[in-house]
Amino acid sequence: MLPLCRLRVSPDDDTPTPAYGDSVPGTTPPTALTIAGSDSGGGAGAQADLKTFAAFGVHGTCALTAVTAQNTVEVHGVVALEPAFVRQQVEVVLQDFAVRAVKTGMLANARIVSEVARMAAQGSLPQLVVDPVLVSSSGHRLMEPEGVAAYLGLLLPHALVVTPNLREAAVLGDTDVESLRTLEARVAVADRIRATGARYVVVKGGHLTESADDVVAGPDGVEVLAGARVTTRNDHGTGCSLSAAITAHLARGAAVPDAIGEAKDFVARALAGAAGWRLGAGHGPLDHFGWSGPP
């Protein structure tokens, strides 16, 4: 059985550290909020977000937007919650916790996107990271055109960071995903999405590219974050974990570029750590807590 915490190695730092994750800054951990769907298989959605927050010593709170019946092989059912109830979950968390950063995941439909956007417009969602869950890994659209329009016109203007994968970037940028194979095209679509008002846009590599390079467009221009592809079938929740890791670092006080870089490194480690796992018959979860040790 793992100990609940261990002490820092440095004799000058007696901060308790979780045995599986990062240290808690000060005497009270910072709080982050995820507004996302539930994954009954535990690999993605709010479950992945909460595990990621914990891995960085951040207390995780959540507001569920939908409940899914899924495992590592397929999604069998989805029930979206009422937008008013999503708002109620967010409001009661904000009333009681000093939330330092917020992320969104699966928002299910245009009504929920619009409700979350209203809260963002009111200034209720600090350091908002938007992971626009629009397209499944198989390429199936998960959001109706009205929902995409709500993202573009209502939610993204209030986002500090937006983290689309290539398929989602194609939808938001109104282009064909096959056209995003070149770096120049990915830079162009990142700039196009950023024109909505989002401060930073991270177009995630993968899916159609040999590398795992990400394009980051921000106030100071465009940067390419190089990354090596990890060969693994256990990649369920990769996008959720990246955006949650960014959110966790923001909650801990990191600058946005640093948060993005640290999050990318975390996901690479989590993918490598879970590469040998056999959880389920399909695409399994990541090793959020470093259970497998250094890759």
Secondary structure, 3 states (H helix, E strand, C coil): CCCCEEECCCCCCCCEEECCCCCCCCCCCCEEEEEEEECCCCCCHHHHHHHHHHHCCCEEEEEEEEEEEECCCCEEEEEECCHHHHHHHHHHHHHHCCEEEEEECCCCCHHHHHHHHHHHHCCCCCCEEECCCCECCCCCECCCHHHHHHHHHHHHHHCCEECCCHHHHHHHCCCCHHHHHCHHHHHHHHHHHHCCCCCEEEECCCCCCCCCCEEEEECCEEEEECCCCCCCCCCCCHHHHHHHHHHHHHHCCCCHHHHHHHHHHHHHHHHHHHCCCCCCCCCCCCCCCCCCCCC
